[in-house]
Amino acid sequence: MPSLFPLEDTRDLICAPGTVIDIGGGRLELSLKELTEYQFLGFNDGHPRDLPTGLFYNTKGLQIWGDITRLPGYRQTEDEINLLHTFKDQIANWIVEGCTIVDMGSGDTRKVLPLLAHLERLGVEVQYFALDLSKEALEQTMAELAPEFQHIRCFGLWGAFSDGLNWLRTVKSPKLILSLGSMFGNDEFSLAVSRLEEWKQVMGPDDLMLLGLDACTYLPELWDSYHDPSKVWESFVRNGLEYSNEVLECNWYREEDWDVTGRIDEVPDVVHRFSIVAKRDIYCPPLGLYFSAGEEVDFFEAWKYGPERMRSQFKLAGFDELYKWQTPGNRPFFEYLLANADFGKN
């Protein structure tokens, strides 16, 4: 394990580029089990049953997710890539020498590559940390990414968002937090605000956040984004449900018992939700589960907030919106550059 603390400057990190650093990944299975028990089994505190998003992003789930981002009807990833390619020079102007760039939920890093490649051409010395849940996926990404750059030192961070939040508290050099792919801000409004507030607390006066969010509210396109004819999305959902059996150490889910569907709600904000619907009465005594035929469980929400609603989120969370970019062709994807009110006062 390389020395990590304190990190006054991540350029002094004592490990080779391409290293995957365990900042909590070794505890992920236990943490995910506890969260699943709380959200799915312990729903009697007045909240409906829910399935943690982390269930769907195991190693197999990430592979399926890569297929989803290339579906013709799922345009969000390509929209964000086009945006970052078009405005890479403007975004790069905000990134200082020695900056620590932390990519929350990095996936295969396709989205961030236009920006990293531009920084490399400019010769800007920065450290790029890709955070994800899958150690295997991070190791593969780092093996491919790290040798490509001379000026950018690339590392993997193996852990959950909460681990990334704690890790960022130790980093004192200027930071750029990347929330690409509609990660932050993509919750019920008040919850989105409270979660943004947590990230603001780890940002100093020289730190920035780049937050991308899809804002598609055209219902036919929105539906097609999550319901493809080849049922790649359904395979993604069912893989997460099967993984929940492993996490809970009990086979409560059987494919033949459940239909996978979804719905779009428009009030007070537009949101797509996936649902599973019980085909018959289902009993699982070891977990104390009972579902009557026709009962639904909602999960994996995708909220579609436009710039005005996001501006309200940012203000309530204590952020200043420094700049906003939109995907060319008036595509409904936006990238927001955020900072604390004290930005640049050091």
The 8 nearest C-alpha neighbors of each residue, nearest first, counted from 0:
[[1, 2, 20, 21, 3, 14, 13, 19],
 [2, 0, 14, 13, 3, 20, 12, 18],
 [1, 3, 13, 4, 0, 12, 14, 5],
 [4, 2, 1, 5, 6, 12, 13, 169],
 [5, 3, 6, 2, 169, 7, 170, 12],
 [4, 6, 169, 7, 3, 170, 171, 2],
 [7, 5, 170, 4, 8, 169, 9, 171],
 [6, 8, 171, 172, 170, 5, 9, 169],
 [9, 7, 172, 6, 10, 11, 171, 170],
 [8, 10, 11, 12, 6, 99, 7, 126],
 [11, 9, 8, 12, 97, 126, 125, 152],
 [10, 12, 9, 8, 13, 6, 7, 14],
 [13, 11, 9, 10, 14, 3, 2, 6],
 [14, 12, 1, 2, 11, 15, 3, 10],
 [15, 13, 1, 12, 16, 18, 2, 17],
 [14, 16, 18, 17, 13, 154, 12, 152],
 [17, 15, 153, 152, 18, 154, 145, 14],
 [16, 18, 141, 154, 145, 153, 15, 142],
 [19, 17, 154, 16, 15, 155, 20, 14],
 [20, 18, 155, 156, 154, 138, 17, 157],
 [19, 21, 156, 155, 157, 22, 18, 154],
 [20, 22, 157, 24, 23, 156, 19, 158],
 [23, 21, 158, 157, 24, 20, 162, 156],
 [24, 22, 158, 25, 26, 21, 162, 157],
 [23, 25, 158, 157, 27, 26, 21, 22],
 [24, 26, 23, 27, 21, 28, 158, 22],
 [27, 25, 24, 23, 29, 28, 30, 158],
 [28, 26, 30, 24, 29, 25, 31, 23],
 [29, 27, 31, 30, 26, 32, 246, 25],
 [28, 30, 32, 31, 27, 26, 33, 246],
 [31, 29, 27, 33, 32, 28, 26, 34],
 [32, 30, 34, 28, 33, 29, 27, 35],
 [31, 33, 29, 35, 30, 34, 246, 36],
 [32, 34, 36, 30, 31, 35, 37, 29],
 [35, 33, 31, 37, 36, 32, 38, 30],
 [34, 36, 32, 38, 37, 39, 33, 31],
 [37, 35, 40, 33, 34, 39, 38, 41],
 [36, 38, 41, 34, 35, 40, 39, 33],
 [39, 37, 35, 49, 36, 42, 41, 48],
 [38, 40, 48, 49, 35, 36, 50, 37],
 [41, 39, 36, 42, 37, 38, 35, 48],
 [42, 40, 37, 43, 39, 38, 36, 44],
 [41, 43, 48, 46, 44, 40, 47, 38],
 [44, 42, 45, 41, 46, 47, 40, 48],
 [45, 43, 42, 46, 41, 47, 37, 38],
 [46, 44, 43, 42, 47, 48, 41, 38],
 [45, 47, 42, 44, 48, 43, 38, 49],
 [48, 46, 42, 49, 45, 43, 296, 38],
 [47, 49, 39, 42, 38, 296, 46, 50],
 [48, 50, 39, 38, 298, 47, 297, 51],
 [49, 51, 298, 39, 38, 52, 35, 48],
 [52, 50, 53, 54, 35, 49, 34, 38],
 [51, 53, 54, 55, 299, 50, 56, 298],
 [52, 54, 51, 55, 56, 31, 57, 132],
 [55, 53, 239, 52, 56, 51, 243, 57],
 [54, 56, 239, 53, 60, 52, 57, 236],
 [57, 55, 60, 61, 53, 54, 58, 132],
 [56, 58, 60, 59, 55, 61, 133, 54],
 [57, 59, 61, 60, 133, 56, 62, 136],
 [60, 58, 62, 61, 57, 63, 56, 238],
 [59, 61, 56, 57, 63, 62, 58, 55],
 [62, 60, 64, 58, 56, 63, 59, 57],
 [61, 63, 59, 65, 60, 64, 58, 66],
 [64, 62, 66, 60, 65, 61, 235, 67],
 [65, 63, 61, 67, 66, 62, 60, 68],
 [64, 66, 62, 63, 68, 67, 61, 69],
 [65, 67, 63, 64, 69, 68, 70, 62],
 [66, 68, 64, 70, 69, 65, 63, 231],
 [67, 69, 65, 66, 70, 76, 73, 64],
 [68, 70, 67, 66, 71, 65, 73, 76],
 [69, 71, 67, 73, 72, 68, 66, 74],
 [72, 70, 73, 69, 74, 224, 68, 227],
 [71, 73, 224, 70, 223, 74, 227, 220],
 [74, 72, 224, 70, 71, 75, 68, 67],
 [73, 75, 77, 76, 72, 78, 71, 224],
 [74, 76, 78, 77, 73, 79, 213, 332],
 [77, 75, 79, 78, 74, 68, 80, 180],
 [76, 78, 80, 79, 74, 75, 81, 68],
 [79, 77, 75, 81, 76, 80, 74, 326],
 [78, 80, 82, 76, 81, 77, 83, 75],
 [79, 81, 77, 110, 83, 82, 78, 84],
 [82, 80, 84, 78, 79, 83, 85, 77],
 [81, 83, 326, 79, 85, 80, 84, 86],
 [82, 84, 80, 87, 86, 85, 81, 79],
 [83, 85, 81, 113, 87, 82, 86, 80],
 [86, 84, 82, 83, 87, 81, 327, 88],
 [85, 87, 83, 89, 88, 84, 82, 90],
 [88, 86, 90, 83, 84, 114, 89, 85],
 [87, 89, 91, 90, 86, 92, 117, 85],
 [90, 88, 92, 86, 91, 87, 93, 85],
 [89, 91, 87, 92, 88, 93, 86, 94],
 [92, 90, 88, 94, 93, 89, 87, 118],
 [91, 93, 89, 90, 94, 88, 95, 87],
 [92, 94, 91, 90, 95, 89, 207, 88],
 [95, 93, 91, 92, 98, 96, 90, 175],
 [94, 96, 98, 97, 93, 173, 123, 92],
 [95, 97, 124, 98, 123, 125, 94, 173],
 [98, 96, 125, 124, 95, 99, 10, 126],
 [99, 97, 125, 173, 174, 96, 95, 100],
 [98, 100, 174, 126, 125, 175, 173, 127],
 [101, 99, 175, 127, 174, 176, 126, 128],
 [100, 102, 128, 176, 177, 127, 129, 103],
 [103, 101, 177, 129, 105, 130, 128, 104],
 [102, 104, 130, 105, 178, 177, 101, 129],
 [105, 103, 131, 130, 106, 102, 129, 132],
 [104, 106, 102, 129, 108, 103, 130, 131],
 [107, 105, 108, 104, 131, 61, 136, 109],
 [106, 108, 109, 105, 140, 65, 136, 110],
 [109, 107, 110, 105, 106, 111, 112, 140],
 [110, 108, 112, 107, 111, 80, 106, 113],
 [111, 109, 80, 108, 112, 79, 76, 113],
 [110, 112, 108, 114, 109, 113, 115, 83],
 [111, 113, 115, 114, 109, 110, 116, 108],
 [114, 112, 84, 116, 115, 111, 117, 83],
 [113, 115, 117, 87, 112, 116, 111, 118],
 [116, 114, 112, 118, 117, 113, 119, 111],
 [117, 115, 119, 113, 114, 118, 112, 120],
 [116, 118, 120, 114, 119, 115, 113, 121],
 [119, 117, 121, 115, 123, 120, 116, 122],
 [118, 120, 122, 116, 117, 121, 150, 123],
 [121, 119, 117, 122, 118, 116, 123, 115],
 [120, 122, 118, 119, 123, 117, 116, 150],
 [121, 123, 119, 120, 150, 118, 124, 149],
 [124, 122, 118, 121, 96, 125, 119, 150],
 [123, 125, 150, 96, 97, 151, 122, 126],
 [124, 126, 97, 98, 151, 96, 99, 123],
 [127, 125, 152, 99, 151, 100, 153, 98],
 [126, 128, 100, 153, 101, 152, 99, 154],
 [129, 127, 101, 154, 155, 153, 100, 102],
 [128, 130, 155, 102, 105, 156, 101, 154],
 [131, 129, 156, 103, 104, 105, 102, 157],
 [130, 132, 104, 157, 133, 105, 158, 156],
 [131, 133, 158, 159, 157, 134, 24, 57],
 [134, 132, 136, 135, 131, 58, 57, 137],
 [133, 135, 137, 136, 157, 138, 132, 131],
 [134, 136, 138, 133, 137, 139, 58, 140],
 [137, 135, 139, 133, 138, 134, 140, 58],
 [138, 136, 140, 134, 139, 135, 155, 141],
 [139, 137, 135, 141, 140, 136, 134, 142],
 [138, 140, 142, 136, 137, 141, 135, 143],
 [141, 139, 137, 143, 138, 142, 144, 136],
 [140, 142, 17, 144, 138, 143, 145, 139],
 [143, 141, 139, 140, 144, 138, 145, 17],
 [142, 144, 140, 141, 145, 139, 146, 147],
 [145, 143, 141, 147, 146, 142, 140, 153],
 [144, 146, 17, 153, 141, 147, 148, 143],
 [147, 145, 148, 144, 143, 142, 149, 17],
 [148, 146, 145, 144, 149, 143, 151, 116],
 [149, 147, 151, 146, 150, 145, 119, 152],
 [148, 150, 151, 147, 152, 119, 146, 122],
 [149, 151, 124, 119, 148, 122, 123, 152],
 [152, 150, 125, 148, 126, 149, 124, 153],
 [151, 153, 126, 16, 127, 150, 125, 154],
 [154, 152, 127, 145, 16, 17, 128, 126],
 [155, 153, 128, 17, 18, 16, 19, 127],
 [154, 156, 19, 129, 128, 20, 137, 130],
 [157, 155, 130, 20, 19, 129, 21, 158],
 [158, 156, 21, 24, 131, 22, 134, 130],
 [157, 159, 24, 23, 132, 22, 162, 131],
 [158, 160, 162, 161, 132, 163, 131, 24],
 [161, 159, 163, 162, 164, 158, 103, 104],
 [160, 162, 164, 159, 163, 165, 158, 166],
 [163, 161, 165, 159, 160, 164, 158, 23],
 [164, 162, 160, 166, 161, 165, 167, 159],
 [163, 165, 161, 167, 162, 166, 160, 168],
 [166, 164, 162, 168, 163, 167, 161, 169],
 [165, 167, 163, 168, 164, 169, 162, 22],
 [168, 166, 170, 169, 164, 165, 163, 201],
 [167, 169, 165, 166, 201, 170, 164, 171],
 [168, 170, 167, 166, 6, 5, 171, 4],
 [171, 169, 6, 167, 168, 172, 7, 8],
 [170, 172, 7, 6, 169, 8, 173, 168],
 [171, 173, 8, 7, 170, 174, 98, 99],
 [174, 172, 98, 206, 205, 99, 171, 175],
 [175, 173, 99, 206, 98, 100, 172, 207],
 [174, 176, 100, 207, 208, 206, 99, 177],
 [177, 175, 208, 101, 100, 209, 102, 174],
 [176, 178, 102, 209, 179, 101, 208, 103],
 [179, 177, 210, 182, 103, 183, 209, 211],
 [178, 180, 211, 181, 177, 210, 182, 212],
 [179, 181, 182, 211, 212, 76, 178, 79],
 [182, 180, 212, 211, 179, 185, 213, 183],
 [181, 183, 178, 180, 185, 179, 184, 212],
 [184, 182, 185, 178, 181, 210, 195, 191],
 [183, 185, 191, 186, 182, 195, 192, 181],
 [184, 186, 302, 183, 182, 181, 301, 191],
 [187, 185, 191, 184, 188, 190, 302, 300],
 [186, 188, 190, 189, 191, 185, 302, 184],
 [187, 189, 191, 190, 186, 192, 312, 184],
 [190, 188, 192, 191, 187, 193, 186, 312],
 [191, 189, 193, 192, 187, 188, 186, 194],
 [192, 190, 186, 184, 188, 194, 189, 193],
 [191, 193, 189, 195, 190, 316, 194, 312],
 [192, 194, 196, 190, 195, 191, 189, 197],
 [195, 193, 191, 197, 196, 192, 190, 198],
 [196, 194, 192, 198, 197, 193, 316, 191],
 [195, 197, 316, 199, 193, 194, 198, 192],
 [198, 196, 194, 195, 200, 199, 193, 201],
 [199, 197, 200, 195, 196, 201, 202, 164],
 [198, 200, 196, 202, 197, 201, 195, 339],
 [199, 201, 198, 197, 202, 196, 203, 168],
 [202, 200, 168, 199, 198, 167, 203, 164],
 [203, 201, 199, 206, 200, 204, 198, 339],
 [202, 204, 206, 205, 201, 339, 342, 173],
 [203, 205, 342, 341, 206, 343, 339, 344],
 [206, 204, 203, 342, 343, 173, 207, 345],
 [207, 205, 174, 203, 173, 202, 204, 175],
 [208, 206, 175, 338, 337, 174, 176, 209],
 [207, 209, 176, 337, 175, 336, 177, 210],
 [210, 208, 336, 177, 335, 178, 176, 337],
 [209, 211, 178, 335, 334, 179, 208, 177],
 [212, 210, 334, 179, 181, 333, 180, 178],
 [213, 211, 181, 333, 332, 214, 334, 180],
 [212, 214, 332, 215, 181, 303, 331, 75],
 [213, 215, 303, 331, 305, 304, 332, 216],
 [216, 214, 331, 217, 213, 303, 221, 332],
 [217, 215, 218, 214, 303, 269, 221, 220],
 [218, 216, 220, 215, 219, 221, 222, 214],
 [217, 219, 221, 220, 216, 222, 263, 215],
 [220, 218, 222, 221, 217, 223, 224, 216],
 [221, 219, 223, 222, 218, 217, 224, 72],
 [220, 222, 218, 224, 219, 223, 217, 215],
 [221, 223, 219, 224, 220, 225, 218, 226],
 [224, 222, 226, 220, 225, 221, 72, 227],
 [225, 223, 73, 72, 221, 222, 226, 220],
 [224, 226, 223, 222, 227, 232, 221, 73],
 [227, 225, 223, 224, 222, 232, 228, 230],
 [226, 228, 230, 229, 223, 225, 231, 232],
 [229, 227, 230, 226, 231, 223, 232, 72],
 [228, 230, 227, 231, 232, 226, 233, 234],
 [231, 229, 233, 232, 227, 228, 234, 226],
 [230, 232, 234, 233, 229, 235, 67, 227],
 [233, 231, 235, 230, 234, 236, 225, 226],
 [232, 234, 230, 236, 235, 231, 237, 259],
 [233, 235, 237, 231, 232, 236, 238, 230],
 [236, 234, 232, 238, 233, 237, 63, 60],
 [235, 237, 233, 239, 238, 234, 232, 240],
 [236, 238, 240, 234, 239, 235, 233, 241],
 [239, 237, 241, 235, 240, 236, 234, 242],
 [240, 238, 55, 242, 54, 236, 237, 241],
 [239, 241, 237, 243, 242, 238, 236, 252],
 [240, 242, 238, 243, 244, 239, 237, 252],
 [241, 243, 239, 245, 244, 240, 238, 246],
 [244, 242, 246, 240, 245, 241, 247, 239],
 [245, 243, 250, 249, 247, 242, 241, 246],
 [244, 246, 248, 242, 243, 247, 249, 241],
 [245, 247, 243, 32, 248, 244, 242, 28],
 [246, 248, 244, 249, 245, 243, 32, 36],
 [249, 247, 245, 246, 244, 250, 243, 251],
 [248, 250, 244, 247, 251, 245, 285, 286],
 [251, 249, 244, 252, 248, 253, 245, 247],
 [250, 252, 283, 249, 244, 253, 286, 288],
 [253, 251, 250, 241, 244, 254, 240, 256],
 [254, 252, 255, 256, 251, 250, 257, 241],
 [253, 255, 256, 257, 252, 237, 258, 241],
 [254, 256, 253, 257, 258, 278, 252, 277],
 [257, 255, 278, 254, 253, 277, 279, 258],
 [258, 256, 277, 276, 278, 255, 254, 275],
 [257, 259, 276, 275, 260, 277, 278, 256],
 [260, 258, 275, 274, 257, 276, 233, 261],
 [261, 259, 274, 273, 275, 258, 262, 276],
 [262, 260, 273, 274, 272, 259, 271, 263],
 [261, 263, 272, 271, 264, 273, 260, 274],
 [262, 264, 271, 270, 272, 265, 269, 261],
 [263, 265, 270, 269, 266, 271, 262, 268],
 [264, 266, 269, 268, 267, 270, 263, 216],
 [267, 265, 268, 264, 269, 270, 263, 302],
 [266, 268, 265, 269, 264, 270, 188, 187],
 [269, 267, 266, 265, 270, 303, 304, 302],
 [268, 270, 265, 303, 264, 302, 266, 216],
 [271, 269, 302, 301, 264, 263, 303, 268],
 [270, 272, 263, 301, 300, 262, 264, 302],
 [273, 271, 300, 261, 262, 299, 298, 297],
 [272, 274, 261, 298, 297, 299, 260, 262],
 [275, 273, 297, 261, 260, 296, 259, 298],
 [274, 276, 259, 296, 258, 295, 257, 260],
 [277, 275, 295, 258, 257, 294, 293, 278],
 [276, 278, 257, 293, 292, 294, 279, 256],
 [279, 277, 292, 256, 257, 293, 276, 258],
 [278, 280, 292, 277, 281, 291, 256, 293],
 [281, 279, 291, 292, 290, 282, 277, 278],
 [280, 282, 290, 289, 279, 291, 283, 277],
 [283, 281, 289, 288, 284, 290, 280, 251],
 [282, 284, 288, 285, 251, 286, 287, 289],
 [283, 285, 287, 286, 282, 288, 289, 251],
 [286, 284, 287, 283, 249, 288, 251, 282],
 [287, 285, 288, 284, 283, 40, 249, 251],
 [286, 288, 284, 285, 283, 289, 40, 282],
 [289, 287, 283, 286, 282, 284, 290, 40],
 [288, 290, 282, 281, 283, 291, 287, 280],
 [291, 289, 281, 280, 294, 292, 282, 288],
 [290, 292, 280, 294, 293, 281, 279, 289],
 [293, 291, 279, 280, 277, 278, 294, 290],
 [292, 294, 277, 276, 278, 291, 295, 279],
 [295, 293, 277, 291, 276, 292, 290, 296],
 [296, 294, 276, 275, 274, 293, 297, 277],
 [295, 297, 274, 275, 48, 276, 298, 49],
 [298, 296, 274, 273, 272, 49, 295, 275],
 [297, 299, 273, 49, 50, 300, 272, 274],
 [300, 298, 273, 272, 52, 301, 297, 50],
 [299, 301, 272, 271, 298, 302, 270, 273],
 [302, 300, 271, 270, 185, 272, 303, 299],
 [301, 303, 270, 185, 269, 186, 304, 300],
 [304, 302, 214, 269, 270, 215, 213, 301],
 [303, 305, 214, 308, 302, 309, 306, 268],
 [304, 306, 214, 308, 307, 309, 303, 213],
 [307, 305, 309, 308, 310, 304, 333, 214],
 [308, 306, 310, 309, 305, 311, 304, 312],
 [307, 309, 311, 310, 306, 305, 304, 312],
 [310, 308, 312, 306, 311, 307, 313, 305],
 [309, 311, 307, 313, 308, 312, 306, 314],
 [310, 312, 308, 314, 309, 313, 315, 307],
 [313, 311, 309, 315, 310, 192, 314, 316],
 [312, 314, 318, 316, 310, 311, 315, 309],
 [313, 315, 317, 311, 316, 312, 318, 310],
 [314, 316, 312, 317, 313, 311, 192, 318],
 [317, 315, 196, 313, 192, 314, 318, 195],
 [318, 316, 314, 315, 313, 339, 319, 196],
 [319, 317, 313, 339, 314, 338, 316, 337],
 [318, 320, 338, 337, 340, 339, 321, 313],
 [321, 319, 337, 322, 336, 318, 338, 335],
 [322, 320, 336, 337, 319, 338, 323, 335],
 [321, 323, 336, 320, 335, 324, 337, 334],
 [322, 324, 335, 334, 336, 325, 333, 321],
 [323, 325, 334, 333, 335, 326, 322, 82],
 [326, 324, 333, 332, 327, 334, 82, 329],
 [325, 327, 82, 330, 332, 78, 329, 333],
 [328, 326, 329, 325, 330, 82, 81, 85],
 [327, 329, 330, 326, 325, 331, 78, 82],
 [330, 328, 327, 326, 331, 325, 332, 333],
 [329, 331, 326, 328, 332, 327, 78, 325],
 [332, 330, 214, 215, 329, 213, 333, 326],
 [331, 333, 213, 326, 214, 330, 325, 212],
 [334, 332, 325, 324, 212, 211, 326, 335],
 [333, 335, 211, 324, 210, 323, 325, 212],
 [336, 334, 323, 210, 209, 322, 337, 211],
 [335, 337, 209, 322, 321, 208, 320, 323],
 [338, 336, 320, 208, 319, 321, 207, 318],
 [339, 337, 207, 319, 318, 342, 208, 340],
 [338, 340, 318, 341, 342, 319, 204, 317],
 [339, 341, 342, 319, 318, 338, 317, 204],
 [342, 340, 204, 339, 344, 343, 338, 203],
 [343, 341, 204, 339, 205, 340, 344, 338],
 [342, 344, 205, 345, 204, 341, 206, 340],
 [343, 345, 342, 341, 204, 205, 340, 203],
 [344, 343, 204, 205, 342, 341, 203, 206]]
